[in-house]
Amino acid sequence: MTRIICVIVLSLAATVVHAADQSKDSRPNIVLIMADDVGYECFGAYGSKQYKTPHLDQMAAKGIRFDHCYAQPLCTPSRTKLMTGLSNVRNYAAFSVLNRDQTTFGHLLQRAGYRTAVAGKWQLYGSEQYETRFRGKGTLPGDAGFDQWCLWQVDRRGERYWAPLMNVDGVNKQYPDDAYGPDVAAQYLMDFMAQKSDKPFFAYYPMILVHDPFTATPDSKNRKSKDQQQNFEDMVAYADKLVGKLIRKAEELGIADNTLFLFTGDNGTHHKIKSQLDGKPISGDKGAMTDAGTRAPMIGYWPGVIKAGRVSSDLVDFSDFLPTLLDVAKAPAAKMTDGRSFLPQLRGEAGNPREWIYMFYHPRPEKGTASRFARDQRWKLYGDGRFYDIASDPSETKVAPIVLGSEAAKAHEKLSKALESMPSQGQSLLKFTDSK
């Protein structure tokens, strides 16, 4: 009789364990990392011998590197596009502002049952240093679909590196002189990753590094260095170190095989920085529509899903991240997006790659005029008619000739149709404000 009871108890225990396993959401965790102001030329995975990025190089060696990922030329425009999956022409209305009516990947993943956190740099609310007409007109992190956050420049600015002022879950916190802002943000995310839960998580890491001012890092040989180029190179190395820490944390927690890591950058490198790549000099061109202003690094790492050492030449636009994350999360598709999921490419499948991308750029909609272009891997056509062969002329110094029947002519026709298919007029927060 005792033996029968023991068998029944063990059977019931096994049933309970099985039920618990069934209740646990096994969808993958997602860690999206976006460095600030650093182009593709600053990474060993792209051929650089000047910068030390061993963790990202290893991430690419064990995963996939994309050679044609394009961001907006500046921070807030890129963040708006990345988070909403929409072209700037549809929803970008002011610098430092994410319109409050926008649906972000935070909202959509949160609704799909993901725990969400963001740490690093915000710059989407209109903090204290901006003009009164833009101040506080944007979106707070809690209203953008994030359960938790640790961010520089929400409603106040303060310092971002040493003795940083960070907004932690809605409270502004001044850290001491020996605290380093990028460390604070990275540690916050690692603590978030370690939280016990039956739900998968989405950790968005818009890094504070490597934006100017170019100051020494905790690992710099000379903590008082004023050498901006050397400090920048140290900052790139430190950003790489923090990426390595996040991956190592996932390994320690035993969740690395069920976690997708994506790394990119929000725009090109600062114009003060000079780099060498494949024996050629590259000057940073942040703020410009050139390759040096828009071509971003992009690396994907997902053990067991992404095969090691893959390189993709498919086009990736910043609007593509949102539909991709939703695909990864098996979440309902966005009601509207300009993006296209690249999840198949991550898996090694052909997918449905883009034939072109469209970029609309008007960082200060209240003044000046917008720029726009359509491009593929080689050719670029601006809205004003300028046409370039970027493969041979990345600095756009000479308009490409269009010979009837040539590859250039076919590309020009394709990109002309692409431009015609997208709106040419953008938004302005001042128009919205004036109409109320």
Buried (B, 14 or more C-beta within 10 A) or exposed (E): EEEEEEEEEEEEEEEEEEEEEEEEBEBBBBBBBBBBBBBBBBBBBBEBEBBBBEBBBBBBBBBBBBBBBBBBBBBBBBBBBBBBBBBBBBBBBBBBBBBEEBBBBBBBBBEBBBBBBBBBBBBBBBBEEBEEEBBEBBBBBBBBBBBBBBBBBBBBBBBBBBBBBBBBBEEEBEBEEEBBBBBBBBBBBBBBBEEEEEBBBBBBBBBBBBBBEBBBBBEBEEEEBEEBEBBBBBBBBBBBBBBBBBBEBBEEBEBBEBBBBBBBBBBBBBBEBEBBBEEEEBBBBBBBBBBBBBBBBBBBBBBEBBEEEBEBEBBBBBBBBBBBBBBBBEBEEBEEBBBBBBBBBBEEEEBEBBEBBBBBBBBEBBEEEBBBBBBBBBBBBBBEEEBBBBEEBBBBEEEBEEEEEEEBEEBBEBBBEBBEEBEEEBBBBBEBEEEE
